[in-house]
Amino acid sequence: MQTGDGSKPGSRLDQWLGSYAARTRGMTASEIRALFAVASRPEVVSLAGGMPNLAALPMDVVGKALSTLVATNGPVALQYGSGQGDPELRRRILDVMAPNRVNAHPDDIVVTTGSQQALDLVTRIFVDPGDVILAEAPSYVGALGVFRSYQADVQHVAMDAEGLIPEALQDKLIALKRAGRRAKLLYTVPNHHNPGGVTLSAERRPRILEIAQRFGVLVLEDDPYGLLGFDGDPLPSIHSYDPDGVIYLGSFSKTFAPGFRVGWAVAPHAVREKLVLASESAILCPSSFSQMAVTSYLENHDWKHQVGVFRELYRERRDAMLQALHDMLPTSSWTNPQGGFYVWVKVPEGLDTKAMLPRAVTARVAYVPGTAFYADGQGRDHMRLSYCYPSPERIREGVRRLAAVIDEELDVQTTFGATPRPDRSGPLVESPGPDLT
C-alpha cells in the first residue's frame, strides 16, 4: 500500500501522512492535555488543570432538574434544535451577562458547544492562512491551539499587572501597517486572565477598543471568569463600549458545570448570521438537552447565590496559594489574582519550567510550563499554577513539593557555577508578598 505522496509506508507510524491537509501541521497536543493522565493520579497534587470545583454544586438540585426535564419535556429535550440555540436560554443569558453590562438582544446570541467552539467558529469565518491575530502575552492555550489549526500568524502584545498595555497594542499595529499587513482579530481575556491572573483595568478598556477600531481590528473578548471576581462588582465589558466592534464570548463551564458544554457568542448582526451558518455546518445544532438543562437550572435555582458560593470557595483557595508561595518560594514572584482560577509565577533566573516538569512530576506535583501560553516559544521562566480544584491543604502540600524541586534545580545551577538570583522584572510579576486583606 502507498501513502498519499506515492511512497511506501515502510516504518512510518502513519500511512496517511502524505494525505493530510496543510492546516493539520499546526495541530499538536497542548502541554496541558499531555499532563492530564499524570495529574489525575491521586498521589499527584495537580496545580495544572483549571477544573471548576463542583463539590460546591448542589447535585441534588441538579439531579432533580434533570429528572424533571426528562419527565416533563423529554421529547423536545432529546430532539434536534435550532442552530442558533434555544430561544429561552438566549433570553436567560441576557440576565447572566447583565453584571458585565453586555447589552444585547436574544437574537444577537449564538449558543455554542462551550465557548471553545465559539472561538473555532469566529476564527473559521475571519481567518485565512497567514492572517495576523493579536493575542496577549501570555494567552489562553486553547485559543492558541485554534489559531494554530487555522494557520494564523499569532503575534503577542505585552501585558502588565493592569492587563493588556494600550501603547504596546498601538505600537504593534503601527509596525504591522508599515510592513503592509493588518491584524484581523485582537483576542483578549480581560477578566481574571488565563493564565496571567490579572484583570484589564477600567481605564484601559475603552482605550483598547478605540485603538482596535482605529486600525480596523475586531476585538474577540473571551470572558469565562467575569462573574468570579473576589471583590466588588464586575467591570464593564469591552463590548459595553461599542457592540459593533466586539464579539463577546461567555460560558457556563465555570459558573455552573463544564460537562454540559454550553457557551455562547454575542456578535453584530452580520457576523451572527455567519456564526450560525458555520455552526450548522460543523454540528448542525448544539445539544437541546444541555441547553434546556441549563435553562431549568437558571429558572429553578438561585444561580446568583451559587456563583457567590463559588467565589468564596475560590477566594479561600487563592489565599492558600498566595500564602504558600510567600512562605515557601522566596526566590520566585507572582501575580495577585483578584478572581478566577490562576496565578502566574516567575521562577528564578536560569530555571526552565518546561525542562523542570519531569522532575516535578516525579516529586508528585504538576503545573503547566509557561511555554504552553505563547505561540513563539517564550515563557520558559514562568509557570501557571491553578488553585481552583485542590483543597487549601493540598495546595500547600503541592507548593511545598514544588519548592523542593526548585531548590534542587538551584542547587544544580550552583554546582555548575551559575549564580542564581531572583529576577522580578517580568511584566506580569508583582510583589512576592501576598495581599490577603
C-alpha positions in Angstrom: 0.0 0.0 0.0 1.2 3.5 -0.8 0.8 6.8 1.1 -0.9 9.8 -0.5 2.5 11.1 -1.7 3.2 7.8 -3.6 5.8 6.4 -1.3 5.5 3.2 0.6 4.8 3.4 4.3 7.8 1.4 5.5 8.4 2.2 9.1 6.1 5.2 9.2 3.7 5.3 12.1 1.0 7.0 10.0 0.5 5.6 6.5 -1.7 8.6 5.6 1.0 11.2 6.4 1.1 12.5 2.9 -2.6 12.9 2.6 -3.3 15.3 5.4 -4.3 18.9 4.7 -1.6 21.5 5.2 -3.5 23.1 8.1 -3.0 19.9 10.2 0.6 20.8 10.6 -0.5 23.2 13.3 -2.5 20.6 15.2 -0.4 19.5 18.2 -1.4 18.3 21.6 -1.3 21.1 24.2 1.0 20.8 27.1 -2.0 20.8 29.5 -3.6 17.9 27.7 -0.3 15.9 27.9 -0.4 16.4 31.7 -3.9 15.1 32.3 -3.0 11.4 32.6 -0.3 12.1 35.1 -2.1 14.9 37.0 -5.2 12.8 37.6 -3.3 10.2 39.6 -4.3 10.5 43.3 -0.8 10.7 44.6 -0.1 13.8 42.4 -1.0 17.2 43.6 -2.2 18.9 40.4 -1.8 22.6 40.3 -2.1 22.3 36.5 -5.7 22.0 35.2 -8.4 24.6 35.5 -11.2 22.3 36.6 -14.1 24.0 38.4 -14.7 22.7 41.9 -18.0 21.0 41.5 -18.1 19.9 45.1 -19.8 23.2 45.8 -22.6 22.5 43.3 -25.8 21.1 44.9 -26.0 17.8 43.0 -29.5 17.0 44.4 -30.8 20.2 42.8 -29.1 19.4 39.5 -30.3 15.8 39.6 -33.9 16.8 40.3 -33.9 19.4 37.5 -32.6 16.8 35.0 -35.2 14.2 36.1 -38.0 16.7 35.8 -36.8 17.9 32.4 -36.9 14.3 31.0 -40.2 13.5 32.6 -42.0 16.7 31.5 -40.3 17.7 28.3 -38.1 14.8 27.2 -39.3 14.5 23.6 -38.2 18.1 23.0 -35.0 18.0 25.1 -33.8 14.9 23.3 -34.7 16.1 19.8 -32.7 18.3 17.3 -33.0 22.0 18.0 -32.2 25.4 16.5 -28.8 26.0 15.0 -28.7 29.4 16.8 -29.7 27.9 20.2 -32.8 27.6 22.3 -34.7 31.0 22.4 -35.5 30.7 26.1 -31.8 30.0 27.0 -30.8 33.0 24.9 -33.2 35.2 26.9 -31.8 33.8 30.2 -28.2 34.5 29.0 -29.1 38.3 29.0 -29.5 38.1 32.8 -26.2 36.3 33.2 -24.4 38.9 31.2 -26.1 41.9 32.9 -23.5 42.3 35.7 -20.8 42.8 33.0 -23.0 45.3 31.2 -23.3 43.3 28.0 -26.3 44.9 26.4 -27.8 42.7 23.7 -31.0 41.2 22.3 -31.6 37.4 22.4 -31.3 37.4 18.6 -27.7 38.7 18.9 -26.7 35.4 20.8 -25.5 32.2 19.2 -25.3 29.2 21.6 -22.3 27.0 21.1 -20.8 23.8 22.4 -18.8 25.5 25.0 -17.1 28.8 24.3 -14.2 26.8 22.8 -16.5 26.1 19.8 -17.2 29.8 19.6 -13.5 30.5 19.3 -13.3 28.0 16.5 -16.2 29.4 14.6 -15.0 33.0 14.8 -11.6 32.0 13.6 -13.0 30.0 10.8 -15.1 32.8 9.4 -12.5 35.5 9.7 -9.0 34.0 9.3 -7.2 32.8 6.2 -3.8 31.1 6.4 -1.2 33.7 7.2 -3.6 36.3 8.6 -2.5 38.1 11.8 -4.2 37.5 15.1 -3.0 39.6 18.0 -3.1 37.9 21.5 -1.9 38.9 24.9 1.5 37.7 26.0 0.8 35.1 27.6 -2.5 33.9 26.2 -5.1 31.1 26.7 -3.6 27.8 25.4 -7.0 26.7 23.9 -7.2 29.8 21.8 -3.7 29.4 20.6 -4.5 25.9 19.5 -7.5 27.1 17.5 -5.5 29.9 15.9 -2.6 27.5 15.0 -5.0 25.0 13.4 -6.2 27.7 11.0 -2.6 28.6 10.2 -2.9 32.1 11.6 0.1 34.2 12.3 -0.3 34.8 16.1 1.7 37.9 17.3 1.8 38.7 21.0 1.1 42.0 22.7 2.6 42.8 26.1 0.7 42.8 29.4 1.4 44.1 32.9 -0.4 44.0 36.2 -3.3 46.1 34.7 -3.7 43.8 31.7 -3.1 44.5 28.0 -0.9 47.6 27.5 -2.6 50.0 25.1 0.7 51.6 24.0 2.1 48.1 23.2 -1.0 47.3 21.1 -0.8 50.6 19.2 3.0 50.1 18.5 2.3 46.5 17.2 -0.5 47.7 14.9 1.7 50.6 13.6 4.5 48.1 12.9 2.1 45.8 11.0 0.8 48.7 8.9 4.3 49.8 8.0 5.0 46.2 6.9 1.9 46.3 4.7 -0.1 43.9 6.9 -3.1 44.2 9.2 -4.5 42.2 12.1 -7.9 40.5 11.7 -8.6 39.9 15.4 -7.5 41.0 18.8 -8.0 38.2 21.2 -8.2 39.1 24.9 -9.3 37.6 28.2 -9.9 40.9 30.2 -11.2 39.5 33.5 -9.1 37.3 35.8 -6.8 36.3 32.9 -5.9 32.8 32.0 -3.0 32.3 32.6 -1.9 35.7 33.9 -4.3 36.1 36.8 -4.6 39.8 36.1 -7.6 42.0 35.2 -7.7 44.7 32.5 -8.2 48.0 34.3 -11.4 50.0 33.8 -9.3 52.9 32.3 -7.7 50.7 29.7 -10.8 49.1 28.3 -12.2 51.9 26.2 -8.6 52.8 25.1 -8.0 49.3 23.9 -11.2 49.3 21.9 -10.5 52.8 20.4 -7.1 51.7 19.2 -8.5 48.5 17.7 -11.3 50.3 15.9 -8.8 52.9 14.5 -6.9 50.1 12.8 -9.9 48.2 11.7 -9.4 45.2 14.1 -12.3 43.2 15.5 -12.0 42.5 19.3 -12.7 39.0 20.4 -13.5 39.3 24.2 -13.4 35.9 26.0 -15.0 36.2 29.4 -15.4 32.8 31.2 -14.3 34.2 34.6 -16.1 37.6 34.6 -18.5 36.7 37.4 -15.8 35.1 39.6 -14.2 38.2 41.0 -13.4 38.2 44.7 -14.0 41.9 45.4 -16.6 44.3 44.1 -18.8 44.3 41.1 -17.5 43.1 37.7 -16.0 45.8 35.5 -17.9 46.8 32.3 -17.1 44.5 29.4 -15.2 45.9 26.4 -18.4 45.0 24.5 -20.3 47.6 26.5 -18.4 50.4 24.9 -19.4 49.5 21.3 -21.2 46.2 20.5 -20.4 46.6 16.8 -16.6 46.4 17.4 -16.6 43.3 19.7 -17.6 39.7 19.7 -18.2 38.7 23.3 -17.8 35.0 24.4 -19.3 33.5 27.5 -19.6 30.1 29.1 -21.5 28.2 31.8 -18.4 25.9 32.4 -17.0 28.0 35.2 -20.2 29.2 36.8 -22.3 26.1 36.5 -20.7 22.9 35.1 -18.4 22.2 32.2 -20.0 18.8 31.5 -23.0 20.4 29.8 -20.7 22.1 27.3 -22.8 25.3 26.8 -21.3 28.6 25.8 -22.3 31.5 23.6 -21.2 34.3 21.4 -22.7 37.8 21.2 -22.0 39.3 17.8 -23.0 42.0 15.4 -25.9 41.0 13.2 -24.0 40.1 10.0 -21.3 38.2 12.0 -24.0 36.4 13.9 -25.5 35.1 10.7 -22.1 33.8 9.6 -21.6 32.1 13.0 -24.9 30.3 12.8 -24.1 29.0 9.3 -20.6 27.9 10.4 -22.1 26.2 13.5 -24.7 24.4 11.5 -22.1 23.1 9.1 -20.0 21.8 12.0 -22.5 20.3 14.4 -26.0 21.0 12.9 -27.2 22.3 16.3 -26.0 22.5 19.9 -27.4 19.9 22.3 -31.0 20.6 23.1 -30.8 18.6 26.3 -27.8 20.5 27.6 -29.4 23.9 26.8 -32.7 23.0 28.4 -30.9 21.6 31.4 -29.1 24.9 31.9 -32.3 26.9 31.4 -34.0 24.7 34.0 -31.2 25.4 36.4 -31.3 29.2 35.9 -35.1 29.2 36.3 -35.4 27.0 39.4 -32.2 27.6 41.3 -30.7 30.8 42.9 -27.8 30.8 40.4 -26.5 34.2 41.6 -26.2 32.8 45.1 -24.4 29.7 43.7 -21.9 32.0 41.9 -21.3 33.7 45.2 -20.6 30.3 46.8 -18.1 29.5 44.0 -16.4 32.9 44.5 -15.9 32.4 48.2 -14.5 28.8 47.6 -12.0 30.1 45.1 -11.1 33.1 47.2 -10.2 30.7 50.1 -8.0 28.7 47.7 -6.4 31.8 46.2 -5.5 32.9 49.7 -4.0 29.5 50.5 -2.0 29.6 47.3 -0.6 33.1 47.8 0.3 32.3 51.4 2.1 29.1 50.5 4.0 30.9 47.7 5.0 33.6 50.2 6.2 31.0 52.8 8.0 28.6 50.5 9.1 30.3 47.3 11.0 33.4 48.4 13.1 33.4 45.3 10.1 33.5 42.9 7.5 36.1 42.3 3.9 36.0 41.1 0.7 37.9 40.2 -2.0 38.6 42.7 -5.3 37.4 41.1 -8.5 39.2 42.1 -10.6 36.5 40.7 -10.6 33.4 38.5 -8.5 30.3 38.8 -4.9 31.1 38.2 -1.7 32.6 39.4 1.3 33.3 37.1 4.7 32.5 38.7 8.1 33.7 37.6 10.9 31.4 38.7 14.5 32.4 39.5 16.7 33.3 36.6 18.2 30.4 34.7 15.4 27.9 35.5 13.4 26.3 32.7 9.9 25.3 33.8 9.4 23.1 30.8 12.6 21.2 31.4 11.9 21.0 35.1 8.4 19.5 34.7 9.5 15.8 34.6 11.3 16.3 37.9 8.2 17.9 39.4 6.0 15.0 38.2 8.5 12.6 39.8 8.1 14.7 43.0 4.3 14.2 42.6 3.3 17.8 41.8 2.1 19.1 38.4 1.9 22.6 36.9 1.8 24.0 33.4 5.0 25.4 32.0 4.8 28.9 30.6 5.7 27.9 27.1 2.2 26.5 26.7 0.8 30.0 26.6 2.9 31.5 23.8 2.9 31.0 20.1 6.6 31.7 19.8 8.4 29.7 22.4 8.5 32.3 25.2 7.6 31.5 28.8 10.3 29.1 30.0 10.8 31.2 33.1 7.2 31.1 34.0 4.6 28.6 35.1 0.8 28.6 35.6 -0.5 27.4 39.0 -4.2 26.6 39.4 -5.8 26.9 42.8 -9.5 26.2 41.8 -9.7 22.5 42.4 -7.4 21.3 45.3 -8.2 21.9 48.9 -6.2 24.5 50.7 -4.2 21.7 52.4 -3.4 20.1 49.1 -2.4 23.4 47.6 0.1 24.0 50.4 1.5 20.5 50.0 1.7 21.0 46.3 3.7 24.2 46.7 5.9 22.5 49.3 6.8 19.8 46.8 7.3 22.4 44.0 9.6 24.4 46.2 11.7 21.4 46.8 12.0 20.8 43.1 13.0 24.4 42.5 15.6 24.2 45.3 17.1 21.1 43.7 17.3 22.9 40.4 19.0 25.9 42.0 21.5 23.6 43.7 22.3 22.1 40.3 23.0 25.6 39.0 25.2 26.4 41.9 27.1 23.1 41.5 27.9 24.0 37.9 29.0 27.5 38.7 25.9 29.6 38.0 24.8 32.3 40.3 21.0 32.2 40.5 19.3 35.3 41.7 15.6 36.3 41.7 14.5 38.4 38.7 11.3 40.2 39.3 11.4 42.3 36.1 8.7 40.3 34.2 5.8 42.4 33.0 3.2 40.3 34.9 5.1 40.0 38.1 4.0 41.8 41.2 5.5 41.9 44.7 6.1 38.4 46.1 4.2 39.3 49.4 0.6 38.1 49.4 -2.2 40.6 50.0 -4.8 38.7 51.9 -6.7 41.6 53.3 
